[in-house]
Amino acid sequence: MLAKALSERSGRNEIQFLNDPLSEEAKQKTFRASVGRFTELEDMLYIWIDSKRHARLPVPPSLAIGKEKSIASTLSIFDSDFKASWQWLSHFRTSRGLQKMLLHGKGAKVDKNDPELLSTLEELYSIIAQYDPENIYNMDKTRLFFCLLPRYSILMPNEDISSTRGKKKAKDRVSLIVCANASGTHKIPCVMIRKPKEPTCIKDRHWPVPYFNQAKAWMDVETCWKWFNEVFVPEVKRRIGRPVLLLMDNAPGHFDAFERDNIHIVFFLPNCTSWKEPCDMGIIAALKK
């Protein structure tokens, strides 16, 4: 009896929906909820991603795919039945409403009272305390819009402010790599990065600063290694022979932390560079001015 009543009610609701004058518009906004084949795997992956983001940890797509494979192995799902591909991850993100974005180290506000953050900073301070300020270096990079004219101008008394317009902004830019030690006694030569491999203005000439080229005039891992091996290491070895600490930010174009040839590479925590990194506390601004 109950099943018959539900069937009749369902039939009436369906007829009422079809006869509704707004049914066509409603149909366009109605989506079919599909159920994935491996719902348990998806649920476990979703919970794992949620826990990582609650801990403010980045979850790169490659890491999520690795976790997919691990969960599939735990659930005894064979490779012939399931393939942890980029396409599968894309469908999973869409079905679960997950977003994807490029994380920037300076994008988020720093919680200066976070116990975990403060504890990690204490570990960084303990590493820094092992070195003399003469042997502690900080490297950072910045864009320089060298063709960009000032945005402000002095106007004559008879000029109409409402009709005064500036020119289109010139967005030609280069990137600069700056580095110096904590005492300010040793400034590593400033490096310029631009797109052309051999710019006409410096061809067959002695250029006063090291010059690298990169497709987007920015630093990538290859350019970072080039700066380290061709500029930083020779400069440091020529000046001092003691162990050196190099502090860098967590930009995606940097190599991983390591220790080699008495040079120890350490990274600032994400979102802490504007708060703790010396180059971001006025050094780069002073250089541009």
PyMOL commands that set and color helices and strands:
alter all, ss='L'
color gray80, all
select helices_A, chain A and resi 2-19+23-28+39-54+61-74+86-96+115-128+133-135+161-163+200-202+221-239+273-276+278-281+283-288
alter helices_A, ss='H'
color red, helices_A
select strands_A, chain A and resi 136-144+174-181+187-194+211-213+244-248+259-260+263-267
alter strands_A, ss='S'
color yellow, strands_A
deselect
rebuild
show_as cartoon
